[in-house]
């Protein structure tokens, strides 16, 4: 799973889809996930990085990532 190439993401969490003109804002962790996707990281790698960085149990992190990816898919931001 990866972020579509034409999706622009700022460091502050502003997301712009130029094909439709839509824009979105995500929280800092959402922005971090988007940056990791842009780097080509797989879901498990993203989960591992967030687990090492934040004080949360792996199940919560995995569920939050899954929910976030479902939202990205809904808005056609990932392929």
Backbone as CSV, one residue per row, in Angstrom:
resi,resn,N_x,N_y,N_z,CA_x,CA_y,CA_z,C_x,C_y,C_z
1,UNK,0.850,-1.165,0.000,0.000,0.000,0.000,0.895,1.226,0.000
2,UNK,0.563,2.186,-0.890,1.360,3.401,-0.899,0.497,4.601,-1.240
3,UNK,0.997,5.752,-0.862,0.327,7.013,-1.139,0.431,7.297,-2.634
4,UNK,-0.641,7.763,-3.242,-0.595,8.089,-4.661,0.457,9.163,-4.899
5,UNK,1.131,9.061,-6.019,2.242,9.967,-6.323,1.826,11.426,-6.429
6,UNK,0.608,11.685,-6.878,0.192,13.075,-7.076,-0.342,13.734,-5.803
7,UNK,-0.357,13.017,-4.699,-0.842,13.587,-3.436,0.286,14.389,-2.792
8,UNK,0.006,15.646,-2.510,0.988,16.516,-1.859,0.708,16.555,-0.363
9,UNK,1.772,16.400,0.432,1.641,16.397,1.888,2.672,17.354,2.473
10,UNK,2.202,18.300,3.285,3.132,19.208,3.953,3.532,18.620,5.306
11,UNK,4.599,19.148,5.874,5.053,18.696,7.189,4.032,18.985,8.278
12,UNK,3.180,19.974,8.054,2.191,20.349,9.063,0.913,19.515,8.986
13,UNK,0.838,18.609,7.992,-0.330,17.744,7.901,-1.382,18.202,6.922
14,UNK,-1.046,19.143,6.056,-1.974,19.576,5.015,-1.793,18.645,3.823
15,UNK,-2.909,18.080,3.347,-2.887,17.114,2.246,-3.687,17.704,1.092
16,UNK,-3.096,17.670,-0.097,-3.763,18.224,-1.270,-3.768,17.201,-2.391
17,UNK,-4.938,16.984,-2.970,-5.101,16.063,-4.095,-5.368,16.907,-5.340
18,UNK,-4.340,17.151,-6.161,-4.487,18.084,-7.290,-5.474,17.634,-8.367
19,UNK,-5.712,16.356,-8.495,-6.638,15.897,-9.537,-8.068,16.325,-9.270
20,UNK,-8.422,16.493,-8.000,-9.792,16.900,-7.666,-9.857,18.278,-7.012
21,UNK,-8.717,18.785,-6.560,-8.693,20.065,-5.859,-9.050,19.953,-4.391
22,UNK,-9.287,18.721,-3.932,-9.646,18.525,-2.526,-8.420,18.698,-1.633
23,UNK,-8.677,19.183,-0.423,-7.605,19.292,0.565,-8.111,18.764,1.897
24,UNK,-7.185,18.274,2.692,-7.493,17.667,3.978,-6.436,18.112,4.977
25,UNK,-6.781,18.068,6.231,-5.813,18.291,7.302,-5.807,17.066,8.192
26,UNK,-4.624,16.635,8.580,-4.497,15.499,9.488,-3.705,15.931,10.713
27,UNK,-3.864,15.177,11.788,-3.128,15.501,13.006,-1.650,15.100,12.832
28,UNK,-0.793,15.463,13.783,0.645,15.171,13.628,0.979,13.690,13.410
29,UNK,0.263,12.795,14.058,0.549,11.371,13.859,0.072,10.945,12.474
30,UNK,-1.050,11.475,12.025,-1.501,11.208,10.665,-0.483,11.697,9.643
31,UNK,0.082,12.885,9.883,1.119,13.424,8.988,2.348,12.518,8.985
32,UNK,2.680,11.993,10.156,3.826,11.088,10.259,3.574,9.802,9.463
33,UNK,2.368,9.262,9.564,2.017,8.058,8.807,2.096,8.346,7.307
34,UNK,1.587,9.493,6.887,1.646,9.851,5.470,3.087,9.957,4.976
35,UNK,3.954,10.562,5.784,5.360,10.674,5.395,6.015,9.298,5.286
36,UNK,5.679,8.401,6.208,6.223,7.044,6.155,5.724,6.299,4.920
37,UNK,4.461,6.510,4.563,3.934,5.914,3.337,4.661,6.455,2.116
38,UNK,4.926,7.764,2.111,5.655,8.367,0.991,7.061,7.800,0.866
39,UNK,7.632,7.372,1.995,8.964,6.769,1.990,8.933,5.313,1.537
40,UNK,7.728,4.797,1.292,7.603,3.425,0.835,7.531,2.390,1.945
41,UNK,7.322,2.848,3.168,7.230,1.921,4.295,5.953,1.087,4.198
42,UNK,6.060,-0.160,4.597,4.910,-1.052,4.659,4.188,-0.846,5.991
43,UNK,2.968,-1.341,6.067,2.134,-1.123,7.253,2.820,-1.633,8.520
44,UNK,3.426,-2.806,8.472,4.081,-3.347,9.667,5.271,-2.490,10.093
45,UNK,6.001,-1.954,9.113,7.127,-1.068,9.433,6.633,0.208,10.106
46,UNK,5.529,0.745,9.611,4.945,1.948,10.205,4.506,1.651,11.635
47,UNK,3.848,0.518,11.824,3.402,0.117,13.154,4.581,-0.004,14.110
48,UNK,5.648,-0.632,13.661,6.838,-0.801,14.509,7.446,0.544,14.887
49,UNK,7.546,1.451,13.916,8.126,2.767,14.205,7.278,3.545,15.213
50,UNK,5.959,3.497,15.037,5.094,4.225,15.964,5.119,3.595,17.355
51,UNK,5.200,2.273,17.412,5.268,1.590,18.702,6.536,1.978,19.467
52,UNK,7.651,2.086,18.740,8.912,2.471,19.387,8.886,3.925,19.850
53,UNK,8.140,4.763,19.143,8.152,6.198,19.420,7.115,6.629,20.455
54,UNK,5.955,5.950,20.476,4.859,6.380,21.342,4.516,5.320,22.378
55,UNK,3.979,5.787,23.479,3.610,4.901,24.584,2.181,4.404,24.378
56,UNK,2.060,3.370,23.566,0.747,2.766,23.307,0.959,1.290,23.027
57,UNK,-0.068,0.503,23.279,0.082,-0.929,23.036,-0.033,-1.210,21.538
58,UNK,0.595,-2.280,21.072,0.619,-2.596,19.639,-0.776,-2.759,19.021
59,UNK,-1.716,-3.314,19.758,-3.063,-3.501,19.209,-3.735,-2.158,18.912
60,UNK,-3.564,-1.209,19.804,-4.142,0.124,19.597,-3.500,0.801,18.396
61,UNK,-2.186,0.714,18.306,-1.479,1.320,17.169,-1.934,0.682,15.867
62,UNK,-2.005,-0.644,15.828,-2.436,-1.337,14.610,-3.854,-0.946,14.214
63,UNK,-4.758,-0.854,15.188,-6.147,-0.470,14.892,-6.210,0.961,14.373
64,UNK,-5.461,1.860,15.009,-5.467,3.254,14.568,-4.908,3.392,13.156
65,UNK,-3.841,2.661,12.847,-3.274,2.696,11.496,-4.282,2.140,10.494
66,UNK,-4.917,1.031,10.823,-5.915,0.430,9.935,-7.058,1.408,9.681
67,UNK,-7.556,2.049,10.722,-8.646,3.029,10.570,-8.206,4.197,9.687
68,UNK,-6.985,4.677,9.899,-6.462,5.800,9.125,-6.311,5.405,7.652
69,UNK,-5.794,4.202,7.397,-5.631,3.736,6.024,-6.983,3.554,5.336
70,UNK,-7.987,3.110,6.073,-9.337,2.991,5.503,-9.873,4.363,5.102
71,UNK,-9.594,5.369,5.915,-10.014,6.726,5.599,-9.271,7.221,4.352
72,UNK,-7.968,6.963,4.265,-7.201,7.363,3.080,-7.744,6.675,1.831
73,UNK,-8.079,5.406,1.954,-8.639,4.663,0.835,-9.990,5.240,0.417
74,UNK,-10.813,5.589,1.387,-12.126,6.180,1.110,-11.995,7.443,0.254
75,UNK,-10.987,8.248,0.532,-10.764,9.486,-0.215,-9.824,9.301,-1.403
76,UNK,-9.529,8.050,-1.745,-8.694,7.707,-2.910,-7.307,8.351,-2.848
77,UNK,-6.712,8.334,-1.673,-5.370,8.897,-1.508,-4.275,7.836,-1.549
78,UNK,-4.661,6.562,-1.495,-3.679,5.478,-1.540,-4.045,4.522,-2.661
79,UNK,-3.024,3.766,-3.079,-3.264,2.755,-4.116,-2.793,1.411,-3.629
